[in-house]
Amino acid sequence: MYQTIITEIDDGVGILTLNRSERHNALDRTLVAEMTAALRELEADPRVGVVVLSSTGRSFCAGTDPAWVRETIHHTPEGNLQDNRNIARLLATLSGLAKPTIARVQGSAHGIGVGLIAACDIVFATYDASFALNEVKYGLLPAVACPYLIAAIGERHCRYFMLTAERFSGTEAYRIGLVHEMVPGEEQLDEAIGETIDALLRNGPNAMGACKALLRVVAGQPLDETTTEETVQSATVIQSSTEGREGMLALVEKRKPVWAG
C-alpha cells in the first residue's frame, strides 16, 4: 500500500516505520504524504492504543532528501509554501494524536528528523544516536519544527543548537530533554519501549488523550484564573465520563479497571 513506510498493528501498538534506509530515511514529498496518511489511519483504528515511530537502517532520519531540495531550488515561492505546509501538517498530525506516541531512535537524526522526534510524546534512543539542527548551515531555517523543538528543549537550548548547527550526542540530547531514556543498543531499545508500552496500555485511553489536549492548552500559559478554570473543566469532564467512573470504581474496589474497547 505504501512506498516509503511500513505500518503494522501488534497487540494494541501501531508501528509506523520509515523505510528509505538507502536514503537514510530522509523526507521527500511521498514520505511526508504517506506518514501523514498513516498516522491518521492509526489514530482512527480502535485496535491501536499507542503509536511507535521507528525507522530501518543505520539512521533514524537524515532530514530532507537532497534530491527533494534540488527540485525545490527551481520552485516558485508558492510551490515551496505548499511543501512546507505539508511538512507542518505532518508534524501537527504527529503531535496532535490523541494516542501516546513513542519515537524509537537509532543512528542519526538531522534537521526535520529532530522535529519528528520533538513532536513525539516519549523518546528512547541508543547511546550512539546523534542529532543536528543543521538548517542554517545551508542558509535555511528550522522554522516548521521550531514550535515543537521549543516545547521539547526550551528556547535557550534551541538558540544554541539552531544557530551553531553543530552535531550533538545522545547524551547531550538526554541532558537537554529531547530524549527521555538512553540504552546501549537496539535490543535494549525494544525492551525499554516494550515496558513503557505496557504501562501506557494499562491507562485510560480517553484520559491519556485528554491529558495531551490539556498540555497543549496549558503549556506556557500564565497561572491565572483562565488557566485554572481550564484545568477544572478538563478534570470534571473526564471524572464524569464512563471511563472516569470505571477508573474510580476500580480504585475503591481495589481491582484493575476494565476500559471499554
C-alpha positions as CSV (number, residue, x, y, z in Angstrom):
1,M,0.0,0.0,0.0
2,Y,2.8,2.4,0.9
3,Q,6.0,3.0,-1.0
4,T,8.2,4.6,1.7
5,I,6.9,3.4,5.1
6,I,5.8,0.1,6.7
7,T,2.8,0.0,9.1
8,E,1.7,-2.8,11.4
9,I,-0.5,-3.3,14.4
10,D,0.7,-5.6,17.1
11,D,-1.3,-6.2,20.3
12,G,-2.5,-2.6,20.7
13,V,0.5,-1.0,19.2
14,G,0.6,0.8,15.9
15,I,4.1,0.9,14.4
16,L,5.0,3.3,11.7
17,T,8.4,2.6,10.2
18,L,10.3,4.9,7.8
19,N,11.6,2.6,5.1
20,R,14.0,4.5,3.0
21,S,17.2,3.2,4.5
22,E,19.1,3.7,1.2
23,R,18.4,7.4,1.6
24,H,18.9,7.4,5.4
25,N,15.1,7.8,5.7
26,A,15.3,11.4,4.6
27,L,12.0,13.1,3.9
28,D,10.7,13.6,0.4
29,R,7.2,14.6,-0.8
30,T,6.0,11.0,-0.9
31,L,7.3,10.1,2.6
32,V,5.6,13.2,4.1
33,A,2.3,12.4,2.5
34,E,2.4,8.7,3.4
35,M,3.4,9.4,7.0
36,T,0.5,11.9,7.4
37,A,-2.0,9.4,6.0
38,A,-0.7,6.5,8.0
39,L,-0.8,8.5,11.3
40,R,-4.4,9.4,10.6
41,E,-5.3,5.8,9.9
42,L,-3.6,4.6,13.2
43,E,-5.4,7.4,15.1
44,A,-8.8,6.2,13.7
45,D,-8.1,2.4,14.3
46,P,-9.7,1.3,17.6
47,R,-7.2,-1.6,17.9
48,V,-4.4,1.0,18.4
49,G,-3.6,2.3,21.9
50,V,0.0,3.5,21.3
51,V,1.9,4.6,18.2
52,V,5.6,3.9,17.8
53,L,7.6,5.9,15.2
54,S,10.7,3.9,14.0
55,S,12.9,3.5,11.0
56,T,15.0,1.0,9.2
57,G,18.8,1.0,8.6
58,R,21.5,3.0,10.3
59,S,19.8,6.4,10.5
60,F,16.6,7.5,12.1
61,C,16.0,10.3,9.7
62,A,18.7,12.4,7.8
63,G,16.4,15.4,7.4
64,T,15.2,16.5,4.0
65,D,16.3,14.4,1.0
66,P,18.9,16.4,-1.1
67,A,17.0,15.2,-4.3
68,W,13.9,17.0,-3.0
69,V,16.0,20.1,-2.0
70,R,17.4,20.1,-5.6
71,E,13.9,20.1,-7.0
72,T,12.7,22.9,-4.8
73,I,15.5,25.2,-5.9
74,H,13.5,25.9,-9.1
75,H,10.2,26.1,-7.4
76,T,8.1,29.3,-7.1
77,P,7.6,30.6,-3.6
78,E,4.0,29.3,-3.9
79,G,5.3,25.7,-4.6
80,N,7.7,25.9,-1.6
81,L,5.0,27.2,0.6
82,Q,2.8,24.2,-0.2
83,D,5.7,21.8,0.6
84,N,6.3,23.5,3.9
85,R,2.6,23.4,4.8
86,N,2.6,19.6,4.1
87,I,5.6,19.1,6.5
88,A,3.8,21.3,9.1
89,R,0.7,19.2,8.7
90,L,2.7,16.0,9.3
91,L,4.2,17.4,12.5
92,A,0.9,18.7,13.7
93,T,-0.7,15.3,13.0
94,L,2.0,13.5,14.9
95,S,2.0,15.9,17.8
96,G,-1.8,16.1,17.9
97,L,-2.6,12.4,18.0
98,A,-4.9,11.6,21.0
99,K,-2.9,8.4,21.4
100,P,0.6,8.4,23.1
101,T,3.5,8.4,20.6
102,I,6.9,7.0,21.1
103,A,10.0,7.7,19.0
104,R,12.4,4.8,18.6
105,V,15.7,6.5,17.7
106,Q,18.8,4.7,16.4
107,G,21.7,6.3,14.5
108,S,21.5,9.9,13.4
109,A,18.7,12.4,13.2
110,H,19.2,15.7,11.3
111,G,17.0,18.7,10.6
112,I,13.4,17.9,10.3
113,G,14.2,14.4,11.6
114,V,14.8,16.1,15.0
115,G,11.5,17.8,14.5
116,L,9.8,14.4,14.2
117,I,11.4,13.3,17.4
118,A,10.3,16.5,19.3
119,A,6.7,16.1,18.1
120,C,6.5,12.7,19.8
121,D,5.5,12.3,23.4
122,I,8.2,9.9,24.6
123,V,11.6,9.4,23.1
124,F,14.0,6.4,23.5
125,A,17.4,6.4,21.9
126,T,20.6,4.3,21.7
127,Y,23.8,5.6,23.1
128,D,25.3,6.1,19.6
129,A,22.4,8.2,18.4
130,S,23.4,11.7,17.2
131,F,21.4,14.8,16.4
132,A,21.8,18.1,14.5
133,L,19.6,21.1,13.7
134,N,21.8,21.9,10.7
135,E,19.5,24.0,8.5
136,V,21.3,27.3,8.9
137,K,24.5,25.6,7.6
138,Y,22.7,25.6,4.2
139,G,21.1,29.0,4.5
140,L,17.7,27.6,5.6
141,L,15.6,27.8,8.7
142,P,14.2,25.0,11.0
143,A,11.1,27.1,11.2
144,V,8.4,24.5,10.7
145,A,9.8,22.3,13.5
146,C,10.6,25.3,15.8
147,P,7.4,25.2,17.9
148,Y,7.9,21.5,18.7
149,L,11.6,22.0,19.4
150,I,11.0,24.8,21.8
151,A,8.3,22.7,23.6
152,A,10.8,19.8,23.9
153,I,14.1,21.5,24.8
154,G,13.3,25.2,25.5
155,E,14.2,28.4,23.8
156,R,17.7,28.6,25.3
157,H,18.9,25.3,24.0
158,C,17.2,26.0,20.7
159,R,19.2,29.2,20.3
160,Y,22.5,27.3,20.7
161,F,21.8,24.3,18.5
162,M,19.9,26.1,15.8
163,L,22.5,28.9,15.5
164,T,25.6,26.7,15.7
165,A,24.1,23.8,13.6
166,E,26.6,21.6,15.5
167,R,26.1,17.9,15.9
168,F,25.3,16.7,19.4
169,S,25.3,13.3,21.1
170,G,22.6,11.2,22.6
171,T,24.0,12.1,26.0
172,E,23.5,15.8,25.3
173,A,20.1,15.1,23.8
174,Y,19.2,13.4,27.1
175,R,20.6,16.2,29.2
176,I,18.6,18.9,27.4
177,G,15.3,16.9,27.5
178,L,15.0,15.8,23.8
179,V,15.4,12.1,24.8
180,H,13.8,10.6,27.9
181,E,15.8,7.4,28.1
182,M,19.0,6.0,26.6
183,V,20.0,2.4,26.2
184,P,23.2,0.6,24.8
185,G,21.7,-0.9,21.7
186,E,18.6,-1.7,19.6
187,E,17.8,-4.9,21.6
188,Q,17.6,-2.9,24.8
189,L,15.8,-0.1,22.9
190,D,12.9,-2.5,22.1
191,E,12.9,-3.9,25.7
192,A,12.7,-0.4,27.2
193,I,10.0,0.7,24.8
194,G,8.0,-2.5,25.5
195,E,8.0,-1.8,29.2
196,T,6.7,1.7,28.6
197,I,4.0,0.5,26.2
198,D,2.8,-2.0,28.8
199,A,2.4,0.9,31.3
200,L,0.6,3.1,28.7
201,L,-1.8,0.4,27.7
202,R,-2.9,0.0,31.3
203,N,-4.0,3.6,31.4
204,G,-7.4,5.0,30.5
205,P,-7.2,5.8,26.7
206,N,-9.6,8.7,26.8
207,A,-7.8,10.1,29.8
208,M,-4.4,10.0,28.0
209,G,-5.9,11.8,25.0
210,A,-7.4,14.4,27.3
211,C,-4.1,14.7,29.1
212,K,-2.3,15.5,25.8
213,A,-5.0,18.0,24.9
214,L,-4.7,19.7,28.3
215,L,-1.0,20.0,28.0
216,R,-1.3,21.7,24.6
217,V,-3.7,24.3,26.1
218,V,-1.9,24.9,29.4
219,A,1.7,24.7,28.5
220,G,3.3,28.2,28.5
221,Q,0.1,29.9,29.8
222,P,0.2,32.1,32.9
223,L,-1.2,30.6,36.1
224,D,-4.3,32.8,36.2
225,E,-8.0,32.3,36.6
226,T,-8.5,31.3,32.9
227,T,-5.8,28.6,33.1
228,T,-7.1,27.3,36.4
229,E,-10.7,27.1,35.1
230,E,-9.4,25.2,32.0
231,T,-7.9,22.6,34.3
232,V,-11.0,22.4,36.5
233,Q,-13.2,21.9,33.4
234,S,-10.9,19.2,32.0
235,A,-10.8,17.3,35.2
236,T,-14.6,17.4,35.6
237,V,-15.3,16.2,32.1
238,I,-13.1,13.2,32.4
239,Q,-14.2,12.5,36.0
240,S,-17.9,12.4,34.8
241,S,-17.2,10.2,31.8
242,T,-17.8,6.4,31.7
243,E,-14.1,5.8,31.7
244,G,-13.6,8.1,34.6
245,R,-16.3,6.4,36.6
246,E,-14.9,3.0,35.8
247,G,-11.4,4.1,37.0
248,M,-12.7,5.5,40.3
249,L,-14.7,2.3,40.9
250,A,-11.6,0.2,40.2
251,L,-9.7,2.3,42.7
252,V,-12.2,2.0,45.6
253,E,-12.9,-1.7,44.8
254,K,-9.1,-2.4,44.6
255,R,-9.2,-4.0,41.2
256,K,-7.8,-3.3,37.7
257,P,-10.1,-1.1,35.6
258,V,-11.7,-2.5,32.5
259,W,-11.6,0.0,29.7
260,A,-14.3,0.0,27.0
261,G,-13.0,-1.4,23.7
